[in-house]
Amino acid sequence: MGITVLLDLMGGVALLLWGLHMVHSGIVRAFGAKISKVLGTVLKNRFQAFLAGLGVTVLLQSSTATALMLSSFSASGLVDLIPALAVMLGANVGTTLTVQLLSFDSSALAPMLLVTGVILFKRSSRTPARDLGRVAIGLGLMLLSLHILLTSLAPAENAPVVRELFNAITDEPILTLLIGAFLTWAAHSSVATVLLTISLAYSSFITPQAGLALILGANLGSAMNPLLQSLSSTNPAQRRIPLGNLINRLMGCVIFLPFLPTIARLLAVLEPNPVRQITDFHTVFNVLLAILFLFPLGWFARFLEKHLPDQSKTLDPSVPVYLDEAAIETPSFALTCAARETLHMGDMVENMLRHAMQALLTNDRKLVAEIIRQDNVVDRLHEAIKLYVVKVTRDSLDETEGRRAMEIMSLSINLEHIGDIIDKNLMELANKKIKRQLQFSPEGALELEEFHGIVMSNLKLAFGIFLSGDVKSARLLLDEKTRIRELDMLASERHLARLREGRPESIETSSLHLDILRDLKRIHSHICATAYPVLDAAGELNPTRLKATPSVNEPAGISEIHRQPV
């Protein structure tokens, strides 16, 4: 009997955790980007932040996810520390609302939610509806798991072995608290521990006092995971919110633990139902802590800032700035981090490209060496971005997130190729020019500067397209390919004309001049690749760039993508 009960218990908890996971993943996929935007922009004061944290955590079903998002926002300066701490107070109260709803007998809703969720998930072609179907399935599984826990424990009420086991491990309040903290840490969910406690209290396997001690442990354990995950960050500021939340939980446990016998007797008088005793205590505990900490948050924030100061700016530019490992559990937010790091990499490539022409025209050997060094930095950033995005895509992503991940990878790869062209081609040409002490003709130098200016301008346009996904700008960028092709032909013709005139500078730098035009044109092709994912998503790309039959009035070499509107 005892073994059967424990197996049923583990199965019910596993089902509950999977239901929580499905609710969390469904909400994040449907509203993840909007939730991140709300947390990053609308937190004006501590009271508004408290309500925002409450609402977000009710949606996400995870105060841990809220803590991880807030830690990164606060460390990067997007959210002040005081509102961020207030969000966590609201998040802790938000978890109690979920428990309150699940504590009522709603097992009849489980089949309805499961059927509705499966229909939405299987039949709907729209991604948001599929995500909401996932949420409905998760809620149904949570209710079903709670029903399983209650019904499987009921026949074992008189099993002496099981009862003695639970009495032995919950006899000491401090040990019981630590057990609750460990279970919550292992499950990554305080909701699961609280619902398990409700099931045990309902079946009289644990005393009311032991149930309250497990609730204190669940609250303490819920603050441990964010702090442990933040330890991987090299920035101490990213540990402020998790540590502040842990201090909040720990102080609450210290305050309430000595009075658990009195509180248990009081609750027994006010509410005989053990389920209501557990859930009401869980809510009161978090509400009282929120009231206690909400007003002195200014002092608390200064304390955390003093002991966890901002990280001094790193001297190594190849160290990623925005890749937050803790954000990987929330794909929409993690992809935002990856996009910011890709643009950071783009800034370095833009700087390389800008100074490449200066090095070519001025024969500056030091500048050439600096550009070569910067390419090594770009290579390391590209590798970090690639590995980070791979981690994000290990879990299944929705269509929008999958497309964004590919856009980030595509831009990162193209930027790395541009850096290689600058390093291995343009700077090799610059070294050759410096070694031979060559100079371009004034006309040739002006042509190269004009060509280079257009490439630089279109690189900035590509960054804007990557950020906004604007279809009109993407079409404009692809139109620039035609302009670059025409300018390349015109510059080559002018250079050949100078050769025919016998200009000494042109003769000496002929191969350099044409090679630089070729490399800048290759760089521009990589820049224009930014437009393709945007146009493809909008359905504005032709299936093939080849024409079926060449037109009489049009050269056969012009591609279909330029012959027709993109």
C-alpha positions in Angstrom: 0.0 0.0 0.0 2.8 2.4 1.0 4.7 1.9 -2.3 1.6 2.4 -4.4 0.8 5.6 -2.6 4.3 7.0 -3.2 4.2 6.0 -6.9 0.8 7.7 -7.3 2.1 10.7 -5.5 5.1 11.0 -7.8 3.0 10.5 -10.9 0.5 13.2 -9.8 3.3 15.6 -9.1 5.0 14.9 -12.4 1.6 15.5 -14.2 1.2 18.7 -12.3 4.7 20.0 -13.3 4.1 19.2 -16.9 0.8 21.0 -16.8 2.6 24.0 -15.3 5.2 23.8 -18.0 2.5 23.8 -20.8 0.7 26.8 -19.3 4.0 28.7 -19.0 5.2 27.9 -22.5 1.9 28.6 -24.0 1.6 32.0 -22.4 5.2 32.9 -23.3 4.7 31.9 -26.9 1.5 33.8 -27.2 2.3 37.0 -25.2 6.0 36.7 -24.4 7.2 39.7 -26.3 4.3 41.8 -25.0 5.0 40.8 -21.4 8.7 41.7 -21.8 7.7 45.1 -23.2 5.2 45.8 -20.4 7.8 45.0 -17.8 10.4 47.1 -19.5 8.4 50.2 -20.2 5.3 50.8 -18.0 6.8 50.5 -14.5 6.5 54.1 -13.3 6.2 53.6 -9.6 6.4 50.8 -7.0 2.6 50.4 -6.7 2.0 50.1 -10.4 5.0 47.7 -10.6 3.5 45.6 -7.8 0.2 45.2 -9.8 2.2 44.5 -13.0 4.2 41.7 -11.2 1.0 40.2 -9.8 -0.7 40.1 -13.3 2.4 38.9 -15.2 3.0 36.0 -12.7 -0.7 34.9 -12.8 -0.2 34.7 -16.6 3.2 33.0 -16.6 2.5 30.7 -13.7 6.1 31.3 -12.6 7.6 33.9 -10.3 11.0 32.4 -11.3 10.5 33.5 -15.0 9.4 37.0 -13.8 12.5 37.2 -11.6 14.9 36.2 -14.4 13.4 38.8 -16.8 13.5 41.5 -14.2 17.1 40.8 -13.3 18.3 41.3 -16.8 16.1 44.4 -17.3 17.4 46.0 -14.1 21.1 45.1 -14.8 20.9 46.7 -18.2 19.2 49.9 -16.9 15.8 49.3 -18.6 14.0 49.2 -15.2 15.0 50.9 -12.0 15.7 48.6 -9.1 12.9 49.9 -6.8 10.1 49.1 -9.3 11.8 45.8 -10.2 11.8 44.8 -6.5 8.1 45.8 -6.3 7.4 43.6 -9.3 8.8 40.6 -7.4 6.6 41.4 -4.4 3.6 41.4 -6.8 4.9 38.2 -8.4 4.9 36.4 -5.1 1.3 37.4 -4.4 0.4 36.4 -8.0 1.4 32.8 -7.3 -1.0 32.6 -4.4 -3.9 33.5 -6.6 -3.2 30.5 -8.8 -3.2 28.3 -5.8 -6.4 29.8 -4.6 -8.2 29.0 -7.9 -6.8 25.5 -8.0 -7.7 24.8 -4.4 -11.4 24.7 -5.1 -13.0 21.5 -6.4 -12.9 22.1 -10.1 -12.1 18.6 -11.3 -15.2 18.7 -13.6 -13.5 21.5 -15.5 -10.4 19.3 -16.3 -12.1 17.3 -19.2 -13.6 20.4 -20.7 -10.3 22.3 -20.6 -8.4 19.2 -22.1 -10.9 18.8 -24.9 -11.0 22.5 -25.7 -7.2 22.7 -25.6 -6.7 19.7 -27.9 -9.3 21.1 -30.5 -7.6 24.5 -30.5 -4.1 23.0 -30.7 -4.9 20.5 -33.5 -7.5 22.3 -35.5 -6.4 26.0 -35.5 -4.0 27.2 -38.1 -3.4 30.5 -36.2 -0.4 30.4 -33.9 -2.0 32.4 -31.0 -5.0 30.0 -30.9 -2.6 27.0 -30.8 -0.7 28.6 -28.0 -4.0 29.2 -26.0 -4.9 25.6 -26.7 -1.6 24.6 -25.1 -2.5 26.8 -22.1 -5.9 25.1 -21.8 -4.3 21.6 -21.9 -1.9 22.7 -19.2 -4.6 23.9 -17.0 -6.6 20.7 -17.5 -3.6 18.6 -16.6 -3.0 20.7 -13.5 -6.6 20.1 -12.3 -6.5 16.5 -13.3 -3.2 16.0 -11.4 -4.7 17.6 -8.2 -7.7 15.2 -8.5 -5.3 12.3 -8.9 -3.4 13.4 -5.8 -6.5 13.7 -3.7 -8.1 10.4 -4.8 -4.9 8.3 -4.6 -4.1 9.5 -1.1 -7.7 9.0 0.2 -7.6 5.1 0.4 -4.2 5.3 2.2 -5.4 7.4 5.1 -5.3 4.3 7.4 -2.0 2.9 6.1 0.2 3.0 9.2 3.5 2.8 7.2 2.7 5.9 5.1 1.4 7.8 8.1 4.4 7.1 10.2 6.8 8.1 7.4 5.1 11.5 6.9 4.9 12.1 10.7 8.7 11.3 11.0 9.8 13.7 8.3 7.4 16.5 9.3 7.8 16.4 13.1 10.4 19.2 13.3 9.2 22.6 11.9 12.7 23.7 10.7 13.3 20.3 9.0 9.9 20.5 7.4 10.6 24.0 6.2 13.9 22.8 4.6 12.1 19.8 3.0 9.5 22.3 1.4 12.4 24.5 0.2 14.2 21.5 -1.3 11.1 20.2 -3.1 10.4 23.6 -4.5 14.0 24.0 -5.7 13.9 20.6 -7.3 10.6 21.2 -9.0 11.3 24.8 -9.9 7.7 25.5 -8.8 6.2 26.7 -5.5 2.8 26.0 -6.9 3.5 22.3 -7.2 4.8 22.1 -3.6 1.8 24.1 -2.3 -0.7 21.9 -4.1 1.1 18.7 -2.9 0.9 20.1 0.7 -2.8 20.7 0.2 -3.2 17.1 -0.9 -1.3 15.8 2.1 -3.2 18.0 4.5 -6.6 17.0 3.0 -5.8 13.3 3.5 -4.5 14.0 7.1 -1.0 12.7 6.3 0.5 15.8 7.8 -0.5 18.0 10.7 -1.7 21.6 10.1 1.5 22.9 11.6 3.6 20.8 9.3 1.6 22.0 6.4 2.2 25.6 7.3 6.0 24.8 7.6 6.0 23.3 4.2 4.4 26.5 2.8 7.1 28.6 4.4 9.7 26.2 2.7 7.9 26.5 -0.6 8.2 30.3 -0.5 11.8 30.1 0.5 12.6 27.6 -2.2 10.9 29.6 -5.0 13.5 32.4 -4.4 16.5 30.0 -4.6 16.3 29.1 -8.3 16.6 32.6 -9.7 19.5 33.4 -7.5 21.3 30.2 -8.4 20.8 30.8 -12.1 22.0 34.4 -11.8 25.3 33.2 -10.4 26.4 32.3 -13.9 26.4 36.0 -14.8 29.6 38.0 -14.5 27.7 41.1 -13.6 26.9 41.4 -9.9 24.1 43.8 -10.6 22.1 40.9 -12.1 21.9 39.2 -8.7 20.3 42.2 -7.0 16.7 41.2 -7.6 17.1 37.4 -6.9 19.0 38.2 -3.7 16.5 40.8 -2.6 13.7 38.3 -3.2 15.5 35.6 -1.2 16.1 38.1 1.7 12.4 38.9 1.6 11.4 35.3 1.8 14.0 34.4 4.4 12.9 37.3 6.7 9.3 36.1 6.3 10.2 32.6 7.4 12.2 33.9 10.4 9.2 36.0 11.5 6.5 33.4 11.0 8.3 30.2 12.0 8.2 30.7 15.8 4.4 31.4 15.7 3.4 28.4 13.6 1.6 26.6 16.5 -0.4 29.7 17.4 -1.2 30.4 13.7 -2.3 26.7 13.2 -4.7 26.9 16.1 -6.1 30.2 15.0 -6.7 29.0 11.5 -8.3 25.8 12.8 -10.9 28.0 14.6 -11.5 30.3 11.7 -11.5 27.7 8.9 -11.8 23.9 9.8 -11.1 22.9 6.2 -7.3 22.0 6.0 -7.3 23.0 2.3 -8.5 26.5 3.0 -6.1 26.7 5.9 -3.1 26.0 3.7 -4.2 28.3 0.8 -5.2 31.2 3.1 -1.9 31.1 5.0 0.0 31.0 1.7 -1.9 34.2 0.6 -1.7 36.0 3.9 2.1 35.3 4.2 2.8 36.9 0.8 0.5 39.8 1.2 1.9 40.7 4.6 5.5 40.5 3.3 4.5 42.7 0.4 3.1 45.3 2.8 6.1 45.1 5.0 8.7 45.5 2.2 6.8 47.8 -0.3 7.4 51.1 1.6 11.1 50.7 2.6 12.1 49.6 -0.9 14.2 52.7 -1.4 16.5 51.8 1.5 16.5 48.1 0.5 17.5 49.0 -3.1 20.4 51.2 -1.9 21.6 48.3 0.3 21.6 45.9 -2.7 23.3 48.5 -5.0 26.0 49.0 -2.4 26.8 45.3 -1.9 26.2 44.3 -5.6 27.7 47.2 -7.6 27.5 47.5 -11.4 30.2 45.6 -13.2 33.0 47.7 -14.4 33.2 47.9 -18.1 35.2 45.0 -19.5 38.4 45.7 -21.4 37.8 42.8 -23.7 35.4 43.8 -26.5 35.0 40.2 -27.6 33.0 39.5 -24.4 29.2 39.5 -25.2 27.3 42.4 -23.6 23.7 41.3 -24.0 23.6 37.5 -24.1 21.8 36.7 -20.8 22.0 33.0 -20.1 19.2 33.3 -17.5 16.8 34.5 -20.3 17.0 31.3 -22.3 14.0 29.8 -20.6 11.9 32.7 -22.1 12.6 32.4 -25.9 11.0 35.7 -26.9 13.2 37.6 -24.4 16.3 35.6 -25.2 15.9 36.3 -28.9 15.7 40.0 -28.0 19.0 39.6 -26.2 20.5 37.9 -29.2 19.3 40.6 -31.5 20.8 43.3 -29.4 24.1 41.4 -29.4 24.0 41.0 -33.1 23.5 44.7 -33.5 26.5 45.2 -31.2 28.5 43.0 -33.5 27.1 45.0 -36.4 28.4 48.2 -34.8 31.9 46.7 -34.8 31.7 45.6 -38.4 30.4 49.1 -39.4 33.4 50.6 -37.6 35.7 48.2 -39.5 34.2 49.0 -42.9 34.3 52.8 -42.2 38.0 52.7 -41.3 38.9 50.2 -44.1 38.6 52.9 -46.8 40.6 55.4 -44.7 43.3 52.8 -44.3 43.3 52.1 -48.1 43.5 55.8 -49.0 46.0 57.0 -46.4 48.3 54.0 -46.2 47.9 53.9 -42.4 49.7 50.7 -41.2 48.5 51.1 -37.6 44.9 51.4 -38.7 45.2 48.2 -40.8 46.5 46.3 -37.8 43.6 47.6 -35.7 41.0 46.5 -38.2 42.6 43.0 -38.4 42.4 42.8 -34.6 38.7 43.9 -34.7 37.9 41.0 -37.0 39.1 38.6 -34.4 36.6 40.2 -32.0 33.8 40.0 -34.5 34.6 36.3 -35.0 34.3 35.6 -31.3 31.1 37.5 -31.0 29.6 35.6 -33.9 30.5 32.3 -32.2 28.9 33.4 -29.0 25.7 34.5 -30.7 25.5 31.3 -32.7 25.8 29.1 -29.6 23.3 31.2 -27.7 20.7 31.0 -30.4 21.2 27.2 -30.6 20.5 27.0 -26.9 17.3 29.0 -27.4 16.1 26.8 -30.2 16.6 23.5 -28.3 13.0 23.9 -27.1 10.3 24.1 -29.7 9.6 27.6 -30.9 6.5 29.0 -32.5 6.6 30.2 -36.1 7.4 33.8 -35.3 10.2 33.0 -32.9 11.6 30.4 -35.3 11.7 33.0 -38.1 13.3 35.6 -35.8 16.0 33.1 -34.7 16.9 32.4 -38.3 17.0 36.2 -39.1 19.4 36.7 -36.2 21.6 33.8 -37.3 21.5 35.0 -40.9 22.6 38.6 -40.1 25.3 37.3 -37.7 26.7 35.0 -40.4 26.6 37.8 -43.0 28.3 40.2 -40.7 31.0 37.7 -40.0 31.5 37.2 -43.7 31.8 41.0 -44.2 34.4 41.1 -41.4 36.4 38.3 -43.2 36.3 40.2 -46.5 37.5 43.4 -44.8 40.3 41.5 -43.0 41.5 39.0 -45.5 40.8 40.9 -48.7 40.7 44.7 -48.3 43.4 44.8 -45.6 45.6 42.5 -47.7 45.2 45.0 -50.5 46.0 47.9 -48.1 49.2 46.1 -47.0 50.2 45.6 -50.6 49.5 49.3 -51.4 51.5 50.4 -48.3 54.4 48.1 -49.1 54.6 49.4 -52.7 54.0 53.0 -51.6 51.2 53.3 -54.2 48.6 56.1 -54.5 45.3 56.2 -56.4 44.6 58.9 -58.9 42.3 61.7 -57.5 39.5 60.5 -59.7 40.0 56.9 -58.7 40.0 57.7 -55.0 36.8 59.8 -55.4 35.1 56.9 -57.2 36.1 54.4 -54.4 34.9 56.8 -51.7 31.6 57.3 -53.4 31.1 53.5 -53.8 32.1 52.9 -50.2 29.7 55.6 -49.0 26.8 53.9 -50.6 27.8 50.6 -49.1 28.1 52.2 -45.6 24.6 53.8 -46.0 23.0 50.6 -47.0 24.6 48.8 -44.0 22.8 51.2 -41.7 19.6 50.6 -43.7 20.0 46.9 -43.2 20.3 47.3 -39.5 17.0 49.3 -39.5 15.3 46.5 -41.5 16.5 43.9 -39.0 15.0 45.9 -36.2 11.7 47.0 -37.8 11.0 44.3 -40.4 9.8 47.1 -42.7 8.9 45.7 -46.1 9.2 49.0 -47.9 12.8 49.5 -46.7 13.6 45.9 -47.6 12.5 46.5 -51.2 14.5 49.7 -51.3 17.6 47.8 -50.1 17.3 45.2 -52.9 16.8 48.0 -55.4 20.2 49.2 -54.3 21.8 46.1 -55.8 20.9 47.4 -59.2 22.4 50.8 -58.4 25.6 49.2 -57.1 25.9 47.0 -60.2 25.6 50.0 -62.4 28.1 52.0 -60.4 30.5 49.1 -60.5 30.3 49.0 -64.3 30.6 52.8 -64.6 33.6 53.0 -62.2 35.3 50.1 -64.1 34.7 51.9 -67.4 36.2 55.1 -66.1 39.2 53.3 -64.7 39.8 51.7 -68.1 39.5 55.1 -69.7 42.2 56.4 -67.4 44.4 53.4 -68.3 43.9 54.2 -72.0 45.1 57.7 -71.3 48.3 56.3 -69.8 47.8 57.8 -66.3 50.7 56.5 -64.2 48.7 56.2 -60.9 45.9 54.3 -62.6 48.3 51.9 -64.2 50.1 51.2 -60.9 46.9 50.7 -58.9 44.8 49.1 -61.6 44.5 45.6 -60.0 44.0 47.2 -56.5 41.3 49.5 -57.8 39.3 46.7 -59.5 39.8 44.3 -56.6 38.5 46.9 -54.1 35.4 47.5 -56.2 34.9 43.7 -56.4 35.2 43.3 -52.6 32.9 46.2 -51.8 30.3 44.7 -54.1 30.6 41.3 -52.3 30.2 43.1 -49.0 27.1 44.8 -50.4 25.6 41.4 -51.4 25.9 40.2 -47.8 24.3 43.5 -46.6 21.3 43.0 -49.0 20.7 39.5 -47.7 19.1 41.2 -44.7 16.1 42.0 -46.9 15.3 38.5 -48.0 13.8 37.1 -44.7 11.6 40.2 -44.4 10.3 40.0 -48.0 9.9 36.2 -47.8 7.7 36.6 -44.7 5.6 39.1 -46.5 5.3 36.8 -49.6 7.0 39.3 -51.9 9.8 37.1 -53.3 9.5 35.2 -56.5 10.0 31.4 -56.4 13.0 31.7 -58.7 15.3 34.4 -59.9 15.6 32.8 -63.4 13.4 34.0 -66.3 11.7 31.4 -68.4 12.4 33.2 -71.6 14.7 36.2 -72.1 12.8 39.3 -73.3 13.7 40.9 -76.6 14.1 44.3 -75.1 15.9 43.2 -71.9 19.3 41.7 -71.4 19.2 38.1 -70.3 21.5 38.8 -67.3 19.0 40.9 -65.4 17.4 38.8 -62.8 13.6 38.3 -62.4 13.8 39.8 -58.9 14.8 43.1 -60.4 12.6 42.8 -63.6 9.4 42.6 -61.6 8.4 44.4 -58.4 9.8 42.5 -55.4 
